[in-house]
Amino acid sequence: MKFKIKLFGSTREAVGQKEAEVTFNHEPITVTELKSTLYTVYPALVSGAGYLVVAVNRKVADDTATVTSTDELALLPLVSGG
């Protein structure tokens, strides 16, 4: 199954495109599995790994959440403001 992940901010800059794609031979997968594979396929993301979150269907998901290839996925850098 192919998982498409929208990229924003520094994640888009690191990968050099608007969307990343990874393939798994099973689903559902956990957010942890997704991140691990993304970091392997796109090593430029590793430097910011501690500051990245995955949104599933427009809601931030924790690492134990499960996702399928039909979910809307996004990789977002954490931001803060004052």
C-alpha positions in Angstrom: 0.0 0.0 0.0 1.2 3.5 -0.8 1.0 6.2 1.8 1.1 9.8 0.6 2.2 12.4 3.1 1.8 16.1 2.6 4.9 18.1 3.7 4.9 21.6 5.1 7.5 24.2 6.2 10.9 22.8 6.9 9.8 19.3 6.0 9.0 20.4 2.5 12.3 22.2 2.3 14.3 19.2 3.5 12.7 16.8 1.0 12.5 19.3 -1.9 8.9 18.5 -2.8 5.3 19.0 -1.6 4.6 15.4 -0.9 6.4 12.2 0.2 5.4 8.7 -0.6 6.3 5.5 1.2 5.1 1.9 0.6 4.2 -0.8 3.2 3.1 -4.4 2.6 0.5 -4.1 5.3 -2.0 -1.8 6.9 -2.9 -0.3 9.2 0.5 1.0 10.3 1.4 3.0 13.4 2.6 6.6 13.2 5.9 5.3 14.6 6.3 3.0 11.6 5.4 5.8 9.3 8.0 8.2 10.8 10.7 5.5 10.9 10.2 4.7 7.2 10.1 8.4 6.2 13.4 9.0 8.0 15.0 6.1 6.1 13.6 7.1 2.7 14.2 10.8 3.3 17.3 11.1 5.5 17.2 14.9 5.4 14.2 14.7 7.8 16.3 13.0 10.5 17.9 16.3 11.7 14.5 17.7 12.7 13.0 14.4 13.9 12.4 15.6 17.4 10.4 18.5 16.2 8.1 16.8 13.8 4.5 15.6 14.2 2.1 13.7 12.0 -1.4 14.9 11.4 -4.0 12.3 10.5 -7.1 13.6 8.9 -6.2 17.1 10.0 -5.6 16.2 13.7 -2.2 15.7 15.4 -1.7 12.0 16.2 0.5 10.4 18.8 3.0 7.8 17.8 0.8 4.9 18.8 -2.1 5.9 16.5 -2.8 3.7 13.5 -3.2 5.0 9.9 -4.3 3.5 6.6 -3.4 4.5 3.1 -6.8 6.2 2.7 -6.1 8.7 5.6 -5.0 12.2 4.9 -1.5 12.4 6.3 0.8 15.4 6.8 4.2 15.8 8.4 4.5 19.1 10.2 7.2 20.9 12.1 6.4 22.0 15.6 5.9 25.8 15.8 5.8 28.1 18.7 4.8 31.7 19.0 4.5 34.4 21.5 
